Amino acid sequence: MSPEDRQKALERHGLTEEPDGYVLSLRGFQAGMRTARALRDQGDEEAVRMLALDASDPLRWEFARIIQISAFTSYIHRLGI
């Protein structure tokens, strides 16, 4: 995967890469929350707990960030990289 393709994949997942790790954009947060709602609907207890938190709670952002990092990683692996 070229650096340009990697950057596009990061942007698609609402992530940027910083020296300290991945940072989630608003777009990434929204995508992560959509996934969290789908997980909640499937009975995922962690998603239920996270979505019960106030929208301004930093843990919700962290949960969405983890979801998006996982989605990005899965995407890269599906490409065989």
TIMI-2910 file (N, C-alpha, C, CB; in pm, 1 decimal, decimal comma, always signed):
<rs>
+----------+----------+----------+----------+----------+----------+----------+----------+----------+----------+----------+----------+------+
!      n_x !      n_y !      n_z !     ca_x !     ca_y !     ca_z !      c_x !      c_y !      c_z !     cb_x !     cb_y !     cb_z ! resn !
+----------+----------+----------+----------+----------+----------+----------+----------+----------+----------+----------+----------+------+
!    +85,2 !   -116,4 !     +0,0 !     +0,0 !     +0,0 !     +0,0 !    +90,0 !   +122,9 !     +0,0 !    -97,0 !     -0,3 !   +122,1 !  Met !
!    +60,6 !   +211,6 !    -90,0 !   +140,1 !   +334,2 !    -98,8 !   +103,7 !   +427,1 !    +17,7 !   +117,0 !   +405,8 !   -235,8 !  Ser !
!   +192,7 !   +518,9 !    +49,9 !   +160,7 !   +615,4 !   +155,9 !    +33,5 !   +695,2 !   +125,4 !   +277,7 !   +711,4 !   +176,0 !  Pro !
!    +11,4 !   +724,4 !     -1,9 !   -109,1 !   +799,1 !    -40,1 !   -234,7 !   +715,6 !    -15,2 !   -101,9 !   +841,3 !   -188,6 !  Glu !
!   -229,0 !   +586,9 !    -50,4 !   -342,9 !   +498,1 !    -26,8 !   -369,4 !   +481,5 !   +122,7 !   -318,3 !   +361,2 !    -91,5 !  Asp !
!   -261,8 !   +471,7 !   +198,7 !   -276,5 !   +460,0 !   +344,5 !   -342,5 !   +584,3 !   +401,7 !   -139,7 !   +437,4 !   +411,5 !  Arg !
!   -299,7 !   +700,0 !   +353,6 !   -357,6 !   +826,3 !   +401,3 !   -505,6 !   +834,1 !   +366,4 !   -282,6 !   +946,8 !   +341,0 !  Gln !
!   -541,1 !   +793,6 !   +246,4 !   -681,7 !   +792,8 !   +206,1 !   -762,7 !   +698,2 !   +293,8 !   -695,2 !   +752,7 !    +58,7 !  Lys !
!   -706,1 !   +582,3 !   +326,5 !   -776,2 !   +486,7 !   +413,0 !   -794,9 !   +544,7 !   +553,1 !   -698,6 !   +353,4 !   +420,4 !  Ala !
!   -693,0 !   +612,1 !   +604,2 !   -706,1 !   +676,6 !   +734,9 !   -817,0 !   +781,1 !   +731,8 !   -572,9 !   +741,4 !   +777,1 !  Leu !
!   -817,1 !   +863,7 !   +628,6 !   -919,9 !   +967,2 !   +616,5 !  -1058,8 !   +905,7 !   +604,8 !   -891,8 !  +1056,4 !   +495,4 !  Glu !
!  -1070,0 !   +796,5 !   +530,3 !  -1198,4 !   +728,5 !   +513,2 !  -1252,9 !   +681,0 !   +648,0 !  -1183,7 !   +609,3 !   +416,7 !  Arg !
!  -1163,0 !   +646,2 !   +737,8 !  -1204,2 !   +599,5 !   +870,4 !  -1206,9 !   +711,9 !   +973,9 !  -1111,1 !   +489,4 !   +917,5 !  His !
!  -1182,8 !   +833,9 !   +930,5 !  -1189,6 !   +949,1 !  +1020,2 !  -1075,1 !   +955,5 !  +1118,7 !  -1318,1 !   +947,4 !  +1095,0 !  Gly !
!   -958,3 !   +911,3 !  +1075,0 !   -841,3 !   +909,1 !  +1161,5 !   -727,2 !   +989,5 !  +1101,3 !   -796,8 !   +765,7 !  +1187,0 !  Leu !
!   -646,0 !  +1045,0 !  +1188,8 !   -517,2 !  +1100,7 !  +1148,8 !   -413,6 !  +1036,5 !  +1238,3 !   -514,0 !  +1258,4 !  +1159,6 !  Thr !
!   -292,6 !  +1025,6 !  +1186,0 !   -185,7 !   +963,3 !  +1263,6 !    -94,3 !  +1071,0 !  +1318,1 !   -106,0 !   +862,4 !  +1178,0 !  Glu !
!    -80,5 !  +1072,4 !  +1447,4 !     +5,3 !  +1167,7 !  +1517,0 !   +119,7 !  +1088,6 !  +1581,8 !    -75,9 !  +1250,5 !  +1624,7 !  Glu !
!   +222,9 !  +1156,5 !  +1628,0 !   +333,1 !  +1084,9 !  +1693,7 !   +287,4 !  +1000,2 !  +1814,0 !   +438,2 !  +1184,8 !  +1739,5 !  Pro !
!   +182,4 !  +1043,0 !  +1881,9 !   +134,1 !   +970,0 !  +1999,8 !    +25,2 !   +867,9 !  +1967,8 !    +81,9 !  +1067,5 !  +2101,6 !  Asp !
!     -9,4 !   +852,2 !  +1840,8 !   -111,6 !   +754,8 !  +1803,3 !   -214,8 !   +815,4 !  +1709,6 !   -180,2 !   +700,0 !  +1927,3 !  Gly !
!   -328,3 !   +747,9 !  +1699,7 !   -434,4 !   +792,0 !  +1610,0 !   -526,6 !   +891,8 !  +1679,1 !   -514,5 !   +672,3 !  +1559,7 !  Tyr !
!   -566,8 !   +994,0 !  +1603,5 !   -659,8 !  +1096,0 !  +1651,9 !   -786,6 !  +1084,1 !  +1568,4 !   -597,8 !  +1241,4 !  +1642,7 !  Val !
!   -899,4 !  +1092,0 !  +1635,2 !  -1029,3 !  +1075,9 !  +1572,2 !  -1087,8 !  +1210,8 !  +1532,2 !  -1124,9 !  +1002,7 !  +1665,6 !  Leu !
!  -1138,1 !  +1218,9 !  +1409,5 !  -1206,4 !  +1340,0 !  +1364,1 !  -1355,0 !  +1329,4 !  +1399,0 !  -1186,6 !  +1361,3 !  +1210,3 !  Ser !
!  -1426,4 !  +1438,3 !  +1380,4 !  -1571,1 !  +1436,0 !  +1402,9 !  -1636,4 !  +1331,9 !  +1312,6 !  -1632,8 !  +1575,7 !  +1377,5 !  Leu !
!  -1593,9 !  +1326,9 !  +1188,2 !  -1647,1 !  +1227,4 !  +1093,5 !  -1622,0 !  +1085,4 !  +1145,3 !  -1582,5 !  +1245,4 !   +953,0 !  Arg !
!  -1503,7 !  +1061,5 !  +1198,1 !  -1471,1 !   +930,7 !  +1254,6 !  -1555,1 !   +899,7 !  +1376,9 !  -1324,0 !   +924,1 !  +1290,4 !  Gly !
!  -1578,2 !  +1002,5 !  +1460,1 !  -1662,6 !   +983,1 !  +1577,8 !  -1803,3 !   +942,6 !  +1535,8 !  -1667,0 !  +1111,1 !  +1663,5 !  Phe !
!  -1856,8 !  +1011,3 !  +1436,4 !  -1991,8 !   +979,7 !  +1390,0 !  -1999,8 !   +837,8 !  +1334,8 !  -2035,8 !  +1079,8 !  +1283,3 !  Gln !
!  -1900,2 !   +797,7 !  +1258,8 !  -1897,2 !   +661,0 !  +1205,1 !  -1884,4 !   +559,3 !  +1318,4 !  -1780,3 !   +644,4 !  +1105,0 !  Ala !
!  -1800,3 !   +588,7 !  +1415,3 !  -1784,6 !   +499,6 !  +1529,5 !  -1912,8 !   +485,2 !  +1609,5 !  -1674,4 !   +549,3 !  +1619,1 !  Gly !
!  -1986,0 !   +595,1 !  +1624,3 !  -2112,5 !   +589,5 !  +1697,5 !  -2219,1 !   +510,9 !  +1620,4 !  -2162,7 !   +731,1 !  +1726,3 !  Met !
!  -2216,3 !   +519,7 !  +1487,8 !  -2309,7 !   +436,8 !  +1408,8 !  -2280,3 !   +289,4 !  +1431,7 !  -2299,6 !   +470,5 !  +1257,3 !  Arg !
!  -2153,0 !   +255,1 !  +1431,1 !  -2114,0 !   +116,3 !  +1456,8 !  -2151,1 !    +76,2 !  +1598,8 !  -1963,0 !    +97,0 !  +1433,7 !  Thr !
!  -2129,2 !   +165,5 !  +1695,0 !  -2163,8 !   +136,5 !  +1834,3 !  -2314,0 !   +111,1 !  +1849,9 !  -2120,2 !   +252,5 !  +1925,3 !  Ala !
!  -2396,4 !   +189,3 !  +1781,2 !  -2541,5 !   +166,8 !  +1787,9 !  -2578,0 !    +31,1 !  +1728,5 !  -2617,2 !   +279,1 !  +1713,8 !  Arg !
!  -2511,6 !     -6,6 !  +1620,3 !  -2537,2 !   -138,6 !  +1560,8 !  -2495,1 !   -248,6 !  +1657,4 !  -2461,9 !   -153,8 !  +1425,9 !  Ala !
!  -2382,1 !   -229,8 !  +1724,2 !  -2336,2 !   -328,2 !  +1823,3 !  -2433,4 !   -336,7 !  +1940,8 !  -2195,1 !   -292,0 !  +1874,2 !  Leu !
!  -2480,6 !   -220,5 !  +1985,5 !  -2579,5 !   -217,8 !  +2093,7 !  -2704,4 !   -295,0 !  +2054,0 !  -2616,3 !    -72,8 !  +2130,0 !  Arg !
!  -2750,0 !   -274,9 !  +1932,3 !  -2869,9 !   -343,0 !  +1884,1 !  -2850,1 !   -494,5 !  +1876,5 !  -2909,1 !   -288,9 !  +1747,3 !  Asp !
!  -2723,4 !   -536,4 !  +1866,5 !  -2690,7 !   -678,8 !  +1864,5 !  -2667,7 !   -733,7 !  +2005,5 !  -2566,9 !   -702,8 !  +1778,4 !  Gln !
!  -2681,8 !   -646,8 !  +2105,1 !  -2668,8 !   -689,6 !  +2244,1 !  -2530,6 !   -675,4 !  +2304,6 !  -2709,6 !   -829,1 !  +2254,7 !  Gly !
!  -2440,3 !   -604,9 !  +2238,8 !  -2305,4 !   -585,8 !  +2291,7 !  -2312,4 !   -499,7 !  +2418,2 !  -2212,5 !   -519,9 !  +2185,0 !  Asp !
!  -2272,6 !   -557,9 !  +2531,1 !  -2284,6 !   -488,7 !  +2659,9 !  -2195,5 !   -366,0 !  +2671,0 !  -2252,0 !   -583,5 !  +2771,7 !  Glu !
!  -2076,0 !   -373,2 !  +2613,8 !  -1986,6 !   -257,0 !  +2620,5 !  -2045,5 !   -140,2 !  +2541,7 !  -1846,0 !   -293,0 !  +2566,1 !  Glu !
!  -2102,2 !   -167,6 !  +2426,6 !  -2166,0 !    -61,6 !  +2347,8 !  -2283,9 !     -2,7 !  +2423,6 !  -2212,4 !   -115,6 !  +2211,1 !  Ala !
!  -2359,7 !    -85,2 !  +2491,7 !  -2472,6 !    -36,5 !  +2572,0 !  -2422,0 !    +60,6 !  +2677,7 !  -2548,6 !   -154,4 !  +2638,7 !  Val !
!  -2315,4 !    +23,9 !  +2748,9 !  -2259,4 !   +110,3 !  +2854,1 !  -2204,4 !   +240,8 !  +2796,5 !  -2148,3 !    +36,4 !  +2930,2 !  Arg !
!  -2133,1 !   +231,8 !  +2687,2 !  -2072,9 !   +351,6 !  +2628,4 !  -2179,2 !   +447,6 !  +2575,1 !  -1976,9 !   +312,6 !  +2516,0 !  Met !
!  -2281,6 !   +395,7 !  +2512,5 !  -2386,4 !   +482,0 !  +2458,5 !  -2475,4 !   +540,4 !  +2567,3 !  -2470,8 !   +405,1 !  +2359,9 !  Leu !
!  -2471,6 !   +482,6 !  +2686,0 !  -2548,1 !   +536,3 !  +2798,3 !  -2478,5 !   +658,9 !  +2859,2 !  -2568,0 !   +427,8 !  +2905,6 !  Ala !
!  -2351,1 !   +677,4 !  +2827,5 !  -2276,9 !   +792,5 !  +2878,8 !  -2323,7 !   +920,2 !  +2809,8 !  -2124,8 !   +772,9 !  +2858,6 !  Leu !
!  -2301,4 !  +1032,6 !  +2876,7 !  -2331,9 !  +1162,5 !  +2817,8 !  -2250,1 !  +1181,9 !  +2690,4 !  -2303,8 !  +1276,7 !  +2918,6 !  Asp !
!  -2308,2 !  +1247,7 !  +2593,4 !  -2241,4 !  +1267,8 !  +2464,3 !  -2108,6 !  +1341,1 !  +2477,3 !  -2332,0 !  +1344,5 !  +2370,9 !  Ala !
!  -2092,6 !  +1420,3 !  +2581,7 !  -1967,4 !  +1495,1 !  +2599,0 !  -1861,8 !  +1415,0 !  +2675,6 !  -1994,9 !  +1626,1 !  +2671,8 !  Ser !
!  -1895,8 !  +1296,1 !  +2721,8 !  -1801,6 !  +1215,3 !  +2799,4 !  -1685,5 !  +1169,7 !  +2709,9 !  -1873,6 !  +1092,5 !  +2862,3 !  Asp !
!  -1561,2 !  +1195,2 !  +2752,4 !  -1445,6 !  +1155,0 !  +2672,1 !  -1439,2 !  +1004,3 !  +2645,2 !  -1319,1 !  +1198,5 !  +2741,0 !  Pro !
!  -1499,2 !   +923,4 !  +2730,4 !  -1498,3 !   +778,8 !  +2707,2 !  -1574,7 !   +740,8 !  +2581,0 !  -1557,6 !   +706,3 !  +2826,8 !  Leu !
!  -1679,5 !   +817,1 !  +2547,5 !  -1751,9 !   +789,6 !  +2421,9 !  -1661,0 !   +813,0 !  +2302,2 !  -1878,5 !   +878,4 !  +2410,6 !  Arg !
!  -1582,6 !   +921,8 !  +2307,9 !  -1488,2 !   +948,7 !  +2199,1 !  -1383,0 !   +839,5 !  +2191,3 !  -1420,9 !  +1085,5 !  +2218,2 !  Trp !
!  -1334,2 !   +794,9 !  +2306,0 !  -1232,8 !   +689,1 !  +2307,2 !  -1290,0 !   +559,4 !  +2250,2 !  -1180,3 !   +665,8 !  +2450,6 !  Glu !
!  -1413,1 !   +526,4 !  +2286,2 !  -1478,5 !   +406,5 !  +2234,1 !  -1491,0 !   +415,8 !  +2081,8 !  -1618,1 !   +387,4 !  +2299,2 !  Phe !
!  -1534,1 !   +530,9 !  +2031,7 !  -1546,4 !   +551,0 !  +1887,0 !  -1409,5 !   +542,3 !  +1819,8 !  -1612,3 !   +687,4 !  +1856,6 !  Ala !
!  -1306,7 !   +596,1 !  +1884,5 !  -1170,5 !   +590,1 !  +1829,2 !  -1123,5 !   +446,3 !  +1817,0 !  -1072,5 !   +670,0 !  +1916,8 !  Arg !
!  -1148,9 !   +367,7 !  +1919,4 !  -1109,1 !   +226,3 !  +1916,7 !  -1183,8 !   +151,7 !  +1806,8 !  -1135,4 !   +159,5 !  +2053,5 !  Ile !
!  -1312,8 !   +180,3 !  +1792,8 !  -1391,8 !   +117,0 !  +1686,8 !  -1331,9 !   +151,4 !  +1550,8 !  -1540,3 !   +162,0 !  +1693,9 !  Ile !
!  -1297,9 !   +277,1 !  +1529,2 !  -1245,7 !   +319,5 !  +1399,8 !  -1105,2 !   +264,9 !  +1374,3 !  -1244,6 !   +471,3 !  +1391,4 !  Gln !
!  -1023,3 !   +256,5 !  +1476,8 !   -890,7 !   +196,1 !  +1460,7 !   -907,4 !    +49,4 !  +1422,1 !   -806,2 !   +209,8 !  +1591,6 !  Ile !
!   -999,5 !    -18,2 !  +1486,5 !  -1026,0 !   -158,3 !  +1454,0 !  -1075,0 !   -172,9 !  +1310,1 !  -1129,4 !   -217,0 !  +1551,1 !  Ser !
!  -1164,1 !    -84,5 !  +1267,0 !  -1214,9 !    -88,6 !  +1129,7 !  -1102,1 !    -61,7 !  +1029,8 !  -1328,6 !    +14,4 !  +1111,0 !  Ala !
!  -1016,6 !    +33,7 !  +1060,2 !   -902,5 !    +65,3 !   +973,6 !   -809,2 !    -54,8 !   +963,5 !   -825,7 !   +188,6 !  +1026,9 !  Phe !
!   -778,0 !   -114,4 !  +1077,3 !   -688,3 !   -229,7 !  +1079,7 !   -748,0 !   -347,1 !  +1001,2 !   -659,5 !   -271,9 !  +1225,0 !  Thr !
!   -875,9 !   -372,4 !  +1018,5 !   -942,1 !   -479,0 !   +944,7 !   -936,7 !   -452,5 !   +794,4 !  -1087,4 !   -493,6 !   +991,0 !  Ser !
!   -957,4 !   -327,7 !   +756,7 !   -953,5 !   -289,8 !   +616,7 !   -815,0 !   -318,7 !   +557,7 !   -989,6 !   -140,9 !   +600,2 !  Tyr !
!   -711,1 !   -280,2 !   +628,5 !   -573,6 !   -302,9 !   +582,9 !   -547,4 !   -452,5 !   +569,0 !   -471,8 !   -239,2 !   +680,8 !  Ile !
!   -593,6 !   -532,1 !   +664,6 !   -570,8 !   -676,5 !   +660,9 !   -647,0 !   -740,3 !   +545,0 !   -612,9 !   -741,1 !   +793,9 !  His !
!   -768,8 !   -692,5 !   +518,3 !   -845,4 !   -745,7 !   +404,5 !   -773,3 !   -721,8 !   +273,2 !   -984,4 !   -682,4 !   +399,2 !  Arg !
!   -698,9 !   -612,8 !   +265,3 !   -623,4 !   -583,9 !   +145,1 !   -496,6 !   -669,8 !   +134,6 !   -587,0 !   -436,8 !   +141,6 !  Leu !
!   -469,5 !   -743,1 !   +242,7 !   -352,6 !   -831,2 !   +243,3 !   -221,7 !   -760,3 !   +269,7 !   -343,2 !   -902,0 !   +113,9 !  Gly !
!   -231,5 !   -652,1 !   +341,7 !   -111,6 !   -572,1 !   +370,3 !    -64,9 !   -598,3 !   +511,8 !   -139,1 !   -421,4 !   +350,3 !  Ile !
+----------+----------+----------+----------+----------+----------+----------+----------+----------+----------+----------+----------+------+
</rs>
